[in-house]
Amino acid sequence: MKDVAELAGVSSAAVSRYLNGGYISADKAERIKQAIELTGYVRSNQARALRTGSTKLIGVIVPKINSESVSRITAGIGQVLGRRGYQMLLANTDNVAERELEYLDLFQNHPVDGIVLVATMITDEHRAAIASCRVPIVLIGQNVEGAACVYHDDYEAAFELGQALATHVEGKIAYIGVTEEDRAAGYDRRRGFEAGLGAAGVVLDPDLIRCGSFTLDSGYRASRELLGEVPDVSFIACATDTMAAGALRALDEARGMGEGVRRVSGFGDNAFLRALTGGIPTVHYGYLTSGVEATNMLLNTLDGVEGESGLKTLKLGHQLMNV
C-alpha cells in the first residue's frame, strides 16, 4: 500500500479509503487506480480482516452443482454479492448431509463474514450447528424454526398440483418422491400431493409410491419398476423435473414416443425439459429470487442497513405450469 501511495502522490490513508469505498476526490481516485495497475497491488483479505473485522467473503454451501435449480439460486447469490462488494466461496456437498456439517464447521472457523446454506436434510446435528454458528447464516429451501430462511411452500404447491391433476387425469396415478429426510422436497411434496388428490376425491395408492434420489436415472428406474408391476398406470407424478425426465423416457420406451409428455408431472420448471417437451405439468419456483432475497437478508444484517437488518423467515410464491 505504501508503494501505491508514493506513486500516486497521496497518503496511505487515502489509499485505504479508496480500497474500502470511503470518500475520496475523483482526481485522487484516478491516480490511485493507475498506481494500483502499475504496481500490480493486490490487497490482502487477511490484512483487511485484521484491520476491519471483515473479509467480504461469503461461504455458500450447495447440494450439487449440476442442477438447474441450484445454478439459478447461485446466480441470484452471485448477483447480490458482486453488486455489494462481496465474493463467494462455494462448497458442493454432492447431496451428502454430513458434508453440509463439515462445511458449516469449516466456514465459521475460517475468514467468512456469513454463510448461505442451500439446505436439504435438516437433522438435529444441523439444528445444533446452525444455532451455534458464530457468523450469520441464512438457509434456502427449508423452513427451520429459529433460523433465518428463504423457502417455498412445497406442501401448498404440491397440494395445488395434485388437486389440478385429479380433475383431468383418469385412471391410476403413481408418485415418485425422494427421501423424506428432506422435509421440503421429500415429505412436504409427497404429503401435499396426496392431500390435493384427496381433496378432489382421488386416493393415492401406497403401492404406487416409489422413492428416487433426485437424478434422471432414479426417475427412470423407478418408473420402469412401476410400469413392470402395474402396466396400466395412467400418470406418474415426480418430486422433481429431473426425475420426471427419467419417467418420460421410461413411458416412451414402454408405450411409444410422445406418450410420456401427456402422462408425467414434475417440480421445478426445468428450462431444458420445457424446451424438449413443450412443457409438462410442473411447479415454477423463483429459484433466482430465493438466492437474491437470502443474500440481501444476510448482507443487510452484516452491513447494518437501517430498517433492513435482522435475519427473518421469508416464504416465496409459486406458479403451476401446463396444468
Helices and strands as residue ranges (DSSP letters): H 2-8, H 12-19, H 26-39, H 45-52, E 57-62, H 68-83, E 87-92, H 97-108, E 114-118, H 124-131, E 137-140, E 148-152, H 154-166, E 172-177, I 183-188, H 189-199, G 206-208, E 209-211, H 216-229, E 233-238, H 241-255, G 260-262, E 264-265, H 271-277, E 282-285, H 287-303, E 313-316, E 318-321
